[in-house]
Amino acid sequence: MTLALNSALYHGTVIHHRLAPKRHRLKYSVFSWLIDLDELPDLDRYLRLFSWNGANLFSFHDRDHGARSGEALKDYAQRLCAEAGSEDMIEKVFLLCYPRLWGYSFNPLSVYFCYRADGEMAACIYEVRNTFGESHSYVMPAIRPGVIRHSCNKTFYVSPFLPMEARYQFHIRPPGETVTLGICHEAEDGAKLTAVFAGTRQPLGDRHLLTALAGNPMMTVKVMAGIHWEALKMWRKGFAFHARPAPPETPYTVISTRDIAGK
């Protein structure tokens, strides 16, 4: 069944280029979904292959995201947006992430797109996870329409082959008929990594979920397996290893409107 929904699927590819100190490239076919958090009850009610906080072929569990404290994800996003200086009430929150598939999911990066009542984007929340069970969010207001460009200091350990003394450069084309997430990891001596996800929109319905499953039946397992497989190849190439520091004292980093406007 295909509903008239804001939520959607995005089929595309993830491409990583390691630029220094050695070259390494990976490319994987993936699909993400864009969830209108207000539509979760409807998705749970009408889609046979989807469950919200339950078991199914495809599922979405609140505990996989946000504060993981029982706080509703939309409330969580609204609270962080307020801390970033978005004074107007956030009307809509969309979350771009990988699904739980066969009960398993791992999201290296999930992005909340937060909109005001007038339809203008107010902020993005970049939720990053590492393979050590830790997560951290970067909260940044969107002060200009169109393609979003954000920059912030790296405060959270992700890869053992990337230094902590670095900045992230985000280049985002918000979800429409297509979506693009671009990230550049820049250290003092230059760019170390560029990563891009580019996807094309499809309706979110049972038929399209089955098509996605047929084309990539073990995708979420492949995400985690791929991370370790690529790490093994980089280790064999002689990439430098960076020890894991203690996680940040706070679970998110807020870049305020004032900070961005002042740059």
N, C-alpha and C positions, 0 to 999 in steps of 0.2 A: 504494500500500500504506500502510495506517495502522497504526502500531505502538503498543504500550502504552508510551508515553514520558512522561517528565516534561517534555521539551521541547515547545514549542507555538508557534503563531502568534497574534499579536494584531493584529486589524484595528481601525483607529480614525482619529482625526483629531489633527492638530497645530494649535494655535491660539496665535498670538502677539499680544499687545497692547502696543504702544509707547504709554506714558502721558505722557511728557514728554521734551523740551520741546514736541513736537508729537505728534499722535495718528496712529497707523498700525496697521492690523490685517491679519493674514493667516490663512488657514485652508486646510489641505491634507489630503486623504485619504492615509493611509499604512498600511503594515503593518510590524510588527517581528516578530522571532522571539526567543523565550526559549530559550536553549541551555543545557541541563545539560551542563557541560563533560565529565563522565564519559561522556556518550552519543555524543560525536562519532564514535568508531569505528563504533558501530551505525548512526548516521545515514548515514555514508559507505557502509556495506555494504548497507543495505536500501533506501534511497531512490534511485530511478533518476534523479531530477531534481536531486540534491544531491551535491556532492563536498566533502570536507574537504581543504583545501590543494591542490585540483586544479580543473580547468576543468569547468564545467557551467552549466546555466541558473541554478541557485542554488548558491552555494558559501560556505564559511566559511574564511577564511585566518587562521591564528594571527598572522601578521605585521601584520594590520590593528589589533591590539589589544595591550595590555600593554606590556612593556618593549621589545618588538620586537628582542630580543637572542637569540632561540632558547629562552629560558626558557618552560617550559610555563605556560599561562595560569592553571591552577589553582594551581601553585606560586607564581606571581606574586601572585595574590590572597591566598593564605595568608601569604606573607611580609609584604605590606602590612598585613593584618589584625593580625598579631603586633606590628608597629610601632605600631599604633593602640591596643594594650592588650588585644586579644582573646586572652587567654591560652590558652583551650581550642582544641584542634585544629579547624580548619574542615573539616567533613565534606563539604558540598555547596556548589558555586559555580554560580550561574546567571547568564548574561550576556544582558541585554536590549539588542538592537541591530538595525540594519538589515542585511539580507543583502547579500552580493555578488549582483548580478543582471546577467546578461550579462557577467560578469567585472568589474563596476564597483560600488564602494560608497563612500559617504562618510557618516560618522557624526558629526554635531555633538555628540551625547551618547550614550554607552553606559553602562549601569549594571550593575555586578556586585552580586548579592545573595548574601551569604555566610552559610551556616547551620552551626550546631554539630550534633553527632550527635543531640542531643535534639530537633532540628527548630526550635529557636529561632534567629532571625536574630542574627548577631553583628556584622555591619558591612555598610555599603554603600560601594562605590567608584564615584565619578562620574568617568568618563573623558571629557574634553572635547577636541574637535579644532577647529582653525580652518582657514580656507581657504589658509593659508600653509604647510601641511604640518607644523604643530607640534601637539603634544598635551600635556595635563597632566591629572593625576588628583587628586581630592580624596577622602581616605580618612577615613571617619567611622564610629565604632561605633554600633550600634543598642542603646541601653541600656534602651529601653522597648518592650513589645510593641504590636502594632497599627499604626496609621498612624505613619509615620516623619516626624519633623521635624528637619532639620539646618540649621545656619547656619555660615558661614565667610566670611572675607575673600576677595575676588577677588584672585587672584595671576597670572592668565593672560589674555592679550589674545585676545578672540574677535571682537567686532564693532567696526568703526571708528566706529560711532555710539553707543557706550556708554563711559562713563568707567571708568578703572581703579580709581579710589577708590570702592569699593563693596563690598557684602556680598551673598552669595547666601543666599536662604532656600529650602530644599528642603522640599516637602510630597509625600510618597510613599505611595501605597497599594500594598503589595507585590503581586506577581502571584498571582492566583487565577483566578476566573472573569472578572475584570476586572483592569486595572492602570491606575494613574494616576501620572504624573510631573508635578509642578508646581514651577516655579522662579520666584522673584521676584528681580529685580536691583534692589537698593536703594542709592542714593547718599545723600550727606549731606542733600540737599534733597528726598528722597522717592523713591518707586518710579519706575523708568524703564521697566521691562519685566516683564510676566508671560508665561510660556510654559507650556503644558499639553499633554501627550499623554495621551489616554484611549483605551483599547483593550479589546476583548472577545476572549476566548480561543477558539481553534479547535485541533483536533488538528493535529500536524505530520506530514503524509503527502503522497504524490505528488498525490492528487486535490485536496487543499486548496492545495497549491503551484500547481497549474495554475489553480485558481479565482482565487488571488491575482494570478497573472501576467496572466490575462485581464482582470481589473478594473483593474490598474495596471501595464501592461507596461513602462513606462520609469520606475518610481518612483525608483530610485537616481540616475538622471541628473536627474530632476525635482528632487530634493533640492538638488543643487548648482546647477542652473540657477535654481531658485527663490530661493536665497540671493542670487545676483547680480541677479536681476530685482527683488527687493524692495529691495535696496541702491540700485539705480538710482532707484527711485521715492522712496525716502527722501532721496537726494541732491537730487532735483528739488524735494522739499518744503522743503529748506533745513535738514535736520538737521545739527548741528555734527559736525565730523570730529575724531576723536581719533587721534593718531599712534600707531603700533605701537612699544612699548618692546621691549627685549631680553627674551627668554623667561626664566622663572625658572631659577635655577641648578640646582635639582633637578627631576626629572620628576614629582614628586608632592608634595602637601601633606598631612600627617598631622595630624588632630585626634584627640587621645588621649581615652580614657575619662575621665581625670582632668580634662582641659579641659572636657569637656561636663558632667560632674558638678558642676564648680565654678561653672557659670553659673546 
